[in-house]
Amino acid sequence: MEARTELKQKIETSTNLAQFIVDCVLEKKAKEPIQLDVREIPEAIFDYFIVCHGTSTTQVKAIADFVAFKMKENFDERPISHEGIKNAEWVLVDYGSVVLHVFLKDKRDFYHLENMWGDAKITKFSDEGEVIAQ
């Protein structure tokens, strides 16, 4: 019996990775997703932040776990770090060049990461995935 080898796709750029992650969070009905492009900020050690929130700890965990699952399934990639799953109020999923933050709404409002990176190019998405502001 021949060994079956499954070929996985490769992610060509951090921009492609960021868009894939945005698509995944939208599939899990994340709220108010945004993409922060920090490639032009010298202090940034990554290329993109993706920030969104869920309506419950169950949804926050589901969003983060779904991204990790789809990355493994499609690209055979595991996150460098996957933090905050236990409490699921703020979950971080780090892929090196792209970092996903999934919050509960009140935690997102409190920490407001969007303001910390004010020089970033921000792309806001509707909950349906349409670009609503750049």
Secondary structure as UniProt FT lines:
FT   HELIX           14..27
FT   TURN            28..29
FT   STRAND          31..37
FT   TURN            39..40
FT   TURN            42..43
FT   STRAND          48..54
FT   HELIX           57..75
FT   STRAND          81..83
FT   TURN            85..87
FT   STRAND          90..94
FT   STRAND          98..104
FT   HELIX           105..111
FT   HELIX           113..116
FT   TURN            117..119
FT   STRAND          121..125
FT   TURN            127..128
FT   STRAND          131..133
//
